[in-house]
Amino acid sequence: MLRLHDLVLLIIGTVIGSGIFLVPGLVLKAVGNSLSVALSVWLLGGILSLLGALTYGELSAMNPAAGGLYVYIRDCFGRFPAFLFGWILFFVVSTGSIATLAVAFGNYLGEFVALGHWTARLVSLSMIGIIAAVNVLGTRQSANLQNVTTAIKVTAIVGIAGLLLWSGNRAQLTSAIAVSPMSLSSRLSGIGLALVSVLWAYEGWQYATFAAGETINPRRDFPLAFLAGVFALIGVYLLANLGYVAALGVTGAANSTRVAATALVTVASPATAKAVTIAILISMFSAAHSIILTAPRVYYAMAKDGLFFRRLAEVHPRFGTPAFAIAATALWASVLAVTGTFEQLLTYVIFVGWSFYALAAASIFVYRKHERADSVRYRVPGYPWTPLIFIATVAAFVLNTIVAQPTRAAIGIGVVLTGIPGYLIWRKR
Protein backbone atom coordinates (compact mmCIF):
# COMPACT_ATOMS: atom_id res chain seq x y z
CA MET A 1 0.00 0.00 0.00
CA LEU A 2 1.18 3.50 -0.87
CA ARG A 3 2.00 6.34 1.52
CA LEU A 4 2.69 10.04 1.00
CA HIS A 5 6.38 9.68 0.15
CA ASP A 6 5.55 6.87 -2.30
CA LEU A 7 3.09 9.12 -4.14
CA VAL A 8 5.54 12.04 -4.30
CA LEU A 9 8.28 9.85 -5.75
CA LEU A 10 5.77 8.17 -8.08
CA ILE A 11 4.72 11.54 -9.51
CA ILE A 12 8.32 12.71 -9.95
CA GLY A 13 9.43 9.34 -11.33
CA THR A 14 6.66 9.21 -13.92
CA VAL A 15 7.31 12.73 -15.20
CA ILE A 16 11.10 12.74 -15.43
CA GLY A 17 12.01 10.54 -18.38
CA SER A 18 14.39 11.78 -21.06
CA GLY A 19 12.77 15.19 -21.66
CA ILE A 20 14.95 17.29 -19.38
CA PHE A 21 18.08 15.86 -21.05
CA LEU A 22 16.88 16.76 -24.57
CA VAL A 23 14.16 19.45 -24.62
CA PRO A 24 15.93 22.54 -23.13
CA GLY A 25 17.79 23.30 -26.36
CA LEU A 26 14.56 23.26 -28.37
CA VAL A 27 12.90 25.61 -25.88
CA LEU A 28 15.78 28.11 -25.98
CA LYS A 29 15.86 28.13 -29.77
CA ALA A 30 12.08 28.63 -29.98
CA VAL A 31 12.17 31.76 -27.78
CA GLY A 32 15.08 33.44 -29.54
CA ASN A 33 17.87 32.25 -27.22
CA SER A 34 16.58 34.24 -24.25
CA LEU A 35 17.20 32.45 -20.96
CA SER A 36 14.71 34.60 -19.07
CA VAL A 37 11.91 33.81 -21.52
CA ALA A 38 12.87 30.13 -21.62
CA LEU A 39 12.82 29.89 -17.82
CA SER A 40 9.46 31.67 -17.82
CA VAL A 41 8.08 29.03 -20.19
CA TRP A 42 9.38 26.23 -17.95
CA LEU A 43 7.79 27.97 -14.98
CA LEU A 44 4.52 28.45 -16.89
CA GLY A 45 4.45 24.76 -17.82
CA GLY A 46 4.97 23.88 -14.18
CA ILE A 47 2.22 26.24 -13.03
CA LEU A 48 -0.24 24.80 -15.58
CA SER A 49 0.65 21.31 -14.40
CA LEU A 50 0.18 22.49 -10.82
CA LEU A 51 -3.32 23.81 -11.61
CA GLY A 52 -4.26 20.41 -12.99
CA ALA A 53 -2.56 18.59 -10.13
CA LEU A 54 -4.38 20.66 -7.50
CA THR A 55 -7.67 19.82 -9.22
CA TYR A 56 -6.82 16.13 -9.37
CA GLY A 57 -5.83 16.32 -5.71
CA GLU A 58 -9.43 17.09 -4.76
CA LEU A 59 -10.79 14.47 -7.17
CA SER A 60 -8.47 11.81 -5.72
CA ALA A 61 -9.46 12.77 -2.18
CA MET A 62 -13.14 12.86 -3.09
CA ASN A 63 -13.23 9.50 -4.92
CA PRO A 64 -10.13 7.41 -4.08
CA ALA A 65 -10.94 4.48 -6.36
CA ALA A 66 -8.63 2.37 -8.52
CA GLY A 67 -8.64 3.78 -12.03
CA GLY A 68 -8.45 7.50 -11.23
CA LEU A 69 -9.28 9.53 -14.33
CA TYR A 70 -11.30 6.69 -15.86
CA VAL A 71 -13.55 6.62 -12.78
CA TYR A 72 -14.02 10.40 -12.71
CA ILE A 73 -15.00 10.52 -16.39
CA ARG A 74 -17.29 7.49 -16.02
CA ASP A 75 -19.09 8.88 -12.97
CA CYS A 76 -19.59 12.38 -14.37
CA PHE A 77 -19.84 12.02 -18.15
CA GLY A 78 -20.79 8.41 -18.78
CA ARG A 79 -19.26 5.05 -19.61
CA PHE A 80 -18.66 5.78 -23.30
CA PRO A 81 -16.06 8.61 -23.00
CA ALA A 82 -14.50 6.78 -20.05
CA PHE A 83 -14.13 3.66 -22.19
CA LEU A 84 -12.54 5.64 -25.04
CA PHE A 85 -10.02 7.07 -22.56
CA GLY A 86 -9.15 3.58 -21.32
CA TRP A 87 -9.07 2.29 -24.89
CA ILE A 88 -6.38 4.72 -26.11
CA LEU A 89 -4.54 4.46 -22.80
CA PHE A 90 -4.17 0.70 -23.25
CA PHE A 91 -3.57 0.45 -26.99
CA VAL A 92 -1.47 3.58 -27.54
CA VAL A 93 -0.71 6.04 -24.74
CA SER A 94 0.56 4.01 -21.77
CA THR A 95 1.85 1.01 -23.71
CA GLY A 96 3.31 3.26 -26.41
CA SER A 97 5.10 5.28 -23.73
CA ILE A 98 6.50 2.09 -22.17
CA ALA A 99 7.62 0.88 -25.61
CA THR A 100 9.25 4.24 -26.36
CA LEU A 101 11.18 4.21 -23.09
CA ALA A 102 12.16 0.56 -23.48
CA VAL A 103 13.48 1.00 -27.04
CA ALA A 104 15.35 4.15 -26.02
CA PHE A 105 16.80 2.23 -23.06
CA GLY A 106 18.20 -0.41 -25.43
CA ASN A 107 19.61 2.26 -27.74
CA TYR A 108 21.31 4.20 -24.93
CA LEU A 109 22.77 1.03 -23.46
CA GLY A 110 24.57 0.67 -26.79
CA GLU A 111 26.87 3.50 -25.71
CA PHE A 112 28.43 1.12 -23.18
CA VAL A 113 28.13 -2.19 -25.00
CA ALA A 114 27.96 -2.74 -28.75
CA LEU A 115 24.46 -4.01 -29.52
CA GLY A 116 22.97 -5.13 -32.80
CA HIS A 117 19.42 -4.20 -33.78
CA TRP A 118 17.78 -7.34 -32.44
CA THR A 119 20.02 -7.50 -29.39
CA ALA A 120 18.91 -3.98 -28.49
CA ARG A 121 15.28 -5.05 -28.98
CA LEU A 122 15.92 -8.04 -26.69
CA VAL A 123 17.23 -5.65 -24.03
CA SER A 124 14.08 -3.57 -24.43
CA LEU A 125 11.84 -6.62 -24.01
CA SER A 126 13.86 -7.75 -21.00
CA MET A 127 13.36 -4.35 -19.36
CA ILE A 128 9.59 -4.57 -19.89
CA GLY A 129 9.58 -8.11 -18.52
CA ILE A 130 11.50 -7.11 -15.38
CA ILE A 131 9.26 -4.20 -14.45
CA ALA A 132 6.16 -6.29 -15.13
CA ALA A 133 7.41 -9.12 -12.91
CA VAL A 134 8.20 -6.75 -10.05
CA ASN A 135 4.73 -5.22 -10.27
CA VAL A 136 3.02 -8.61 -10.27
CA LEU A 137 4.93 -9.64 -7.12
CA GLY A 138 3.44 -6.80 -5.06
CA THR A 139 2.58 -3.12 -4.94
CA ARG A 140 4.89 -2.56 -1.98
CA GLN A 141 7.88 -4.08 -3.79
CA SER A 142 7.04 -2.01 -6.88
CA ALA A 143 6.83 1.18 -4.83
CA ASN A 144 10.16 0.42 -3.16
CA LEU A 145 11.87 -0.02 -6.53
CA GLN A 146 10.21 3.14 -7.81
CA ASN A 147 11.38 5.10 -4.78
CA VAL A 148 15.00 3.97 -5.17
CA THR A 149 15.24 4.63 -8.93
CA THR A 150 13.52 8.02 -8.63
CA ALA A 151 15.80 9.09 -5.78
CA ILE A 152 18.86 8.06 -7.81
CA LYS A 153 17.85 9.94 -10.94
CA VAL A 154 16.82 13.12 -9.11
CA THR A 155 20.11 13.07 -7.20
CA ALA A 156 21.96 12.55 -10.50
CA ILE A 157 20.19 15.45 -12.25
CA VAL A 158 20.71 17.82 -9.32
CA GLY A 159 24.35 16.70 -9.04
CA ILE A 160 24.96 17.23 -12.76
CA ALA A 161 23.34 20.68 -12.63
CA GLY A 162 25.43 21.58 -9.57
CA LEU A 163 28.64 20.47 -11.29
CA LEU A 164 27.78 22.50 -14.40
CA LEU A 165 27.05 25.61 -12.35
CA TRP A 166 30.25 25.19 -10.33
CA SER A 167 32.58 24.38 -13.24
CA GLY A 168 30.89 26.43 -15.97
CA ASN A 169 31.04 30.14 -16.64
CA ARG A 170 28.25 31.59 -14.50
CA ALA A 171 28.72 34.98 -16.16
CA GLN A 172 27.02 33.47 -19.21
CA LEU A 173 23.80 33.33 -17.21
CA THR A 174 23.71 37.13 -16.95
CA SER A 175 24.35 37.70 -20.65
CA ALA A 176 21.73 35.10 -21.58
CA ILE A 177 18.98 37.03 -19.81
CA ALA A 178 18.77 39.61 -22.58
CA VAL A 179 15.83 39.27 -24.94
CA SER A 180 16.81 38.90 -28.59
CA PRO A 181 15.09 41.15 -31.15
CA MET A 182 11.96 39.37 -32.38
CA SER A 183 8.60 40.64 -33.52
CA LEU A 184 5.74 40.22 -31.08
CA SER A 185 3.99 37.66 -33.30
CA SER A 186 7.20 35.65 -33.72
CA ARG A 187 7.86 35.72 -29.99
CA LEU A 188 4.33 34.60 -29.12
CA SER A 189 4.53 31.84 -31.73
CA GLY A 190 7.89 30.74 -30.31
CA ILE A 191 6.54 30.70 -26.77
CA GLY A 192 3.62 28.55 -27.92
CA LEU A 193 6.00 26.13 -29.66
CA ALA A 194 8.27 26.02 -26.61
CA LEU A 195 5.31 25.40 -24.30
CA VAL A 196 4.37 22.27 -26.27
CA SER A 197 7.84 20.84 -25.63
CA VAL A 198 7.74 21.87 -21.97
CA LEU A 199 4.31 20.29 -21.40
CA TRP A 200 5.68 17.08 -22.90
CA ALA A 201 8.53 17.20 -20.36
CA TYR A 202 5.96 17.65 -17.55
CA GLU A 203 3.67 14.89 -18.87
CA GLY A 204 2.86 12.01 -16.52
CA TRP A 205 1.76 13.40 -13.15
CA GLN A 206 -1.81 12.31 -13.98
CA TYR A 207 -0.87 8.63 -13.68
CA ALA A 208 -0.70 8.78 -9.90
CA THR A 209 -4.51 8.99 -9.72
CA PHE A 210 -4.77 5.49 -11.16
CA ALA A 211 -3.32 4.05 -7.93
CA ALA A 212 -5.75 5.85 -5.59
CA GLY A 213 -7.38 2.56 -4.62
CA GLU A 214 -4.09 1.31 -3.15
CA THR A 215 -3.22 4.40 -1.12
CA ILE A 216 -3.49 4.18 2.66
CA ASN A 217 -4.75 7.71 3.29
CA PRO A 218 -5.72 9.15 -0.11
CA ARG A 219 -7.87 12.00 1.23
CA ARG A 220 -4.88 13.51 2.99
CA ASP A 221 -1.94 12.30 0.92
CA PHE A 222 -2.95 12.97 -2.70
CA PRO A 223 -3.29 16.77 -2.44
CA LEU A 224 0.03 16.99 -0.56
CA ALA A 225 1.74 14.62 -3.00
CA PHE A 226 0.64 16.54 -6.08
CA LEU A 227 1.71 19.84 -4.53
CA ALA A 228 5.12 18.57 -3.39
CA GLY A 229 5.73 16.57 -6.57
CA VAL A 230 5.03 19.39 -9.04
CA PHE A 231 7.01 21.95 -7.00
CA ALA A 232 9.96 19.54 -6.93
CA LEU A 233 9.73 19.07 -10.69
CA ILE A 234 9.72 22.83 -11.30
CA GLY A 235 12.80 23.24 -9.11
CA VAL A 236 14.71 20.39 -10.77
CA TYR A 237 13.88 21.60 -14.28
CA LEU A 238 14.86 25.24 -13.63
CA LEU A 239 18.13 24.17 -11.96
CA ALA A 240 19.03 21.89 -14.86
CA ASN A 241 18.44 24.66 -17.40
CA LEU A 242 20.66 27.07 -15.47
CA GLY A 243 23.40 24.43 -15.39
CA TYR A 244 23.23 23.81 -19.14
CA VAL A 245 23.52 27.51 -19.99
CA ALA A 246 26.35 28.06 -17.49
CA ALA A 247 28.33 25.31 -19.21
CA LEU A 248 27.52 26.00 -22.87
CA GLY A 249 26.25 29.55 -23.06
CA VAL A 250 22.80 30.21 -24.40
CA THR A 251 23.77 29.69 -28.06
CA GLY A 252 25.58 26.43 -27.37
CA ALA A 253 22.68 25.08 -25.32
CA ALA A 254 20.13 26.13 -27.95
CA ASN A 255 22.04 24.38 -30.74
CA SER A 256 22.53 21.10 -28.87
CA THR A 257 20.12 18.21 -29.36
CA ARG A 258 21.68 16.32 -26.42
CA VAL A 259 22.30 19.27 -24.18
CA ALA A 260 23.09 17.44 -20.94
CA ALA A 261 25.82 15.24 -22.47
CA THR A 262 27.28 18.17 -24.44
CA ALA A 263 27.40 20.33 -21.32
CA LEU A 264 29.25 17.70 -19.28
CA VAL A 265 31.77 17.08 -22.07
CA THR A 266 32.46 20.85 -22.10
CA VAL A 267 33.18 21.26 -18.39
CA ALA A 268 34.48 17.76 -17.59
CA SER A 269 36.06 14.76 -19.26
CA PRO A 270 34.23 12.57 -21.80
CA ALA A 271 34.33 9.81 -19.20
CA THR A 272 32.41 12.02 -16.78
CA ALA A 273 29.85 12.67 -19.53
CA LYS A 274 28.99 8.98 -19.39
CA ALA A 275 27.25 9.86 -16.14
CA VAL A 276 24.53 11.50 -18.23
CA THR A 277 23.93 8.25 -20.09
CA ILE A 278 23.69 6.34 -16.80
CA ALA A 279 21.27 8.96 -15.45
CA ILE A 280 19.16 8.72 -18.61
CA LEU A 281 19.08 4.90 -18.40
CA ILE A 282 17.90 5.02 -14.77
CA SER A 283 15.46 7.78 -15.62
CA MET A 284 13.86 5.84 -18.47
CA PHE A 285 13.67 2.64 -16.42
CA SER A 286 12.01 4.52 -13.57
CA ALA A 287 9.49 6.26 -15.85
CA ALA A 288 8.51 3.00 -17.57
CA HIS A 289 8.20 1.25 -14.22
CA SER A 290 5.92 3.98 -12.84
CA ILE A 291 3.59 3.64 -15.84
CA ILE A 292 3.24 -0.12 -15.44
CA LEU A 293 2.71 0.43 -11.71
CA THR A 294 -0.27 2.71 -12.32
CA ALA A 295 -1.91 2.27 -15.75
CA PRO A 296 -3.09 -1.37 -15.31
CA ARG A 297 -5.37 -0.13 -12.50
CA VAL A 298 -7.45 1.59 -15.22
CA TYR A 299 -7.90 -1.65 -17.17
CA TYR A 300 -8.75 -3.42 -13.92
CA ALA A 301 -11.51 -0.84 -13.27
CA MET A 302 -12.79 -1.13 -16.86
CA ALA A 303 -12.94 -4.92 -16.61
CA LYS A 304 -14.83 -4.69 -13.30
CA ASP A 305 -17.37 -2.51 -15.12
CA GLY A 306 -17.71 -5.20 -17.79
CA LEU A 307 -16.12 -2.94 -20.42
CA PHE A 308 -12.89 -4.84 -21.00
CA PHE A 309 -11.50 -8.37 -20.96
CA ARG A 310 -12.87 -10.09 -17.84
CA ARG A 311 -9.56 -11.62 -16.79
CA LEU A 312 -8.10 -8.14 -16.30
CA ALA A 313 -10.41 -7.65 -13.30
CA GLU A 314 -8.86 -10.60 -11.46
CA VAL A 315 -6.54 -10.00 -8.51
CA HIS A 316 -3.69 -12.42 -7.90
CA PRO A 317 -4.69 -14.63 -4.94
CA ARG A 318 -1.23 -14.52 -3.39
CA PHE A 319 0.25 -11.14 -4.34
CA GLY A 320 -2.95 -9.07 -4.32
CA THR A 321 -2.10 -7.28 -7.58
CA PRO A 322 -4.01 -6.99 -10.89
CA ALA A 323 -1.60 -9.50 -12.39
CA PHE A 324 -3.49 -10.13 -15.64
CA ALA A 325 -3.86 -6.39 -16.29
CA ILE A 326 -0.13 -5.90 -15.69
CA ALA A 327 0.77 -8.85 -17.93
CA ALA A 328 -1.53 -7.63 -20.72
CA THR A 329 0.04 -4.15 -20.53
CA ALA A 330 3.55 -5.60 -20.74
CA LEU A 331 2.62 -7.94 -23.60
CA TRP A 332 1.11 -5.22 -25.77
CA ALA A 333 3.97 -2.82 -24.98
CA SER A 334 6.38 -5.56 -26.09
CA VAL A 335 4.50 -5.98 -29.38
CA LEU A 336 4.71 -2.23 -30.01
CA ALA A 337 8.41 -2.20 -29.09
CA VAL A 338 9.27 -5.04 -31.48
CA THR A 339 7.21 -3.77 -34.41
CA GLY A 340 8.14 -0.12 -33.93
CA THR A 341 4.55 0.97 -34.57
CA PHE A 342 4.32 3.05 -31.41
CA GLU A 343 6.21 6.15 -32.56
CA GLN A 344 3.73 7.63 -35.04
CA LEU A 345 0.67 6.39 -33.14
CA LEU A 346 1.83 8.05 -29.94
CA THR A 347 2.51 11.32 -31.78
CA TYR A 348 -0.95 11.31 -33.33
CA VAL A 349 -2.90 10.42 -30.20
CA ILE A 350 -1.13 12.29 -27.39
CA PHE A 351 -3.08 15.53 -27.98
CA VAL A 352 -6.34 13.59 -27.68
CA GLY A 353 -5.10 12.25 -24.36
CA TRP A 354 -4.92 15.82 -23.10
CA SER A 355 -8.58 16.24 -24.09
CA PHE A 356 -9.44 13.48 -21.66
CA TYR A 357 -7.24 15.10 -18.98
CA ALA A 358 -9.33 18.27 -19.33
CA LEU A 359 -12.56 16.25 -19.25
CA ALA A 360 -11.43 14.56 -16.04
CA ALA A 361 -10.63 17.96 -14.52
CA ALA A 362 -14.13 19.12 -15.47
CA SER A 363 -15.48 16.26 -13.34
CA ILE A 364 -14.84 18.39 -10.28
CA PHE A 365 -17.83 20.60 -11.14
CA VAL A 366 -20.14 17.58 -11.37
CA TYR A 367 -18.82 16.01 -8.16
CA ARG A 368 -19.14 19.30 -6.28
CA LYS A 369 -22.74 19.60 -7.38
CA HIS A 370 -23.62 16.27 -5.76
CA GLU A 371 -21.22 16.10 -2.81
CA ARG A 372 -21.79 17.54 0.66
CA ALA A 373 -19.55 20.52 1.42
CA ASP A 374 -18.03 18.71 4.42
CA SER A 375 -17.48 15.37 2.70
CA VAL A 376 -13.86 16.11 1.69
CA ARG A 377 -11.23 17.85 3.82
CA TYR A 378 -9.21 19.16 0.90
CA ARG A 379 -10.68 21.69 -1.52
CA VAL A 380 -8.75 22.92 -4.54
CA PRO A 381 -7.59 26.50 -3.85
CA GLY A 382 -8.86 29.17 -6.22
CA TYR A 383 -11.96 27.19 -7.22
CA PRO A 384 -13.48 27.52 -9.81
CA TRP A 385 -10.64 29.40 -11.55
CA THR A 386 -7.97 26.78 -10.89
CA PRO A 387 -9.69 23.99 -12.86
CA LEU A 388 -11.12 26.45 -15.40
CA ILE A 389 -7.69 27.87 -16.32
CA PHE A 390 -6.29 24.35 -16.66
CA ILE A 391 -9.20 23.24 -18.85
CA ALA A 392 -9.05 26.39 -21.01
CA THR A 393 -5.30 26.01 -21.54
CA VAL A 394 -5.62 22.37 -22.55
CA ALA A 395 -8.53 23.27 -24.87
CA ALA A 396 -6.39 25.93 -26.56
CA PHE A 397 -3.54 23.42 -26.97
CA VAL A 398 -5.90 20.82 -28.53
CA LEU A 399 -7.60 23.33 -30.84
CA ASN A 400 -4.24 24.69 -31.97
CA THR A 401 -3.18 21.16 -32.90
CA ILE A 402 -6.38 20.62 -34.89
CA VAL A 403 -5.98 23.92 -36.78
CA ALA A 404 -2.22 23.76 -37.32
CA GLN A 405 -1.98 20.02 -38.08
CA PRO A 406 -5.40 18.87 -39.33
CA THR A 407 -4.13 15.64 -40.90
CA ARG A 408 -2.34 14.55 -37.75
CA ALA A 409 -5.36 15.52 -35.65
CA ALA A 410 -7.74 13.60 -37.91
CA ILE A 411 -5.61 10.45 -37.65
CA GLY A 412 -5.46 10.81 -33.86
CA ILE A 413 -9.22 11.22 -33.57
CA GLY A 414 -9.68 8.28 -35.95
CA VAL A 415 -7.54 6.07 -33.71
CA VAL A 416 -9.69 7.01 -30.72
CA LEU A 417 -12.91 6.25 -32.62
CA THR A 418 -11.71 2.71 -33.35
CA GLY A 419 -12.83 2.06 -29.78
CA ILE A 420 -16.51 2.45 -30.74
CA PRO A 421 -16.96 -1.16 -31.99
CA GLY A 422 -15.21 -2.45 -28.85
CA TYR A 423 -17.50 -0.42 -26.63
CA LEU A 424 -20.61 -1.69 -28.42
CA ILE A 425 -19.45 -5.32 -28.08
CA TRP A 426 -18.62 -5.08 -24.36
CA ARG A 427 -21.74 -3.05 -23.57
CA LYS A 428 -23.90 -5.68 -25.25
CA ARG A 429 -22.27 -8.42 -23.18
Secondary structure, 3 states (H helix, E strand, C coil): CECHHHHHHHHHHHHCCCHHHHHHHHHHHHCCCCHHHHHHHHHHHHHHHHHHHHHHHHHHHHCCCCCCHHHHHHHHHCHHHHHHHHHHHHHHHHHHHHHHHHHHHHHHHCCCCCCCHHHHHHHHHHHHHHHHHHHHHCHHHHHHHHHHHHHHHHHHHHHHHHHHHHHCCCHHHHHCCCCCCCCHHHHHHHHHHHHHHHHHHHCCHHHHHHHHHHECCHHHHHHHHHHHHHHHHHHHHHHHHHHHHHHHHHHHHHCCCCHHHHHHHHHCCHHHHHHHHHHHHHHHHHHHHHHHHHCHHHHHHHHHCCCCCHHHHCCCCCCCCCHHHHHHHHHHHHHHHHHCCHHHHHHHHHHHHHHHHHHHHHHHHHHHHHCCCCCCCCCCCCCCHHHHHHHHHHHHHHHHHHHHCHHHHHHHHHHHHCHHHHHHHHHHC
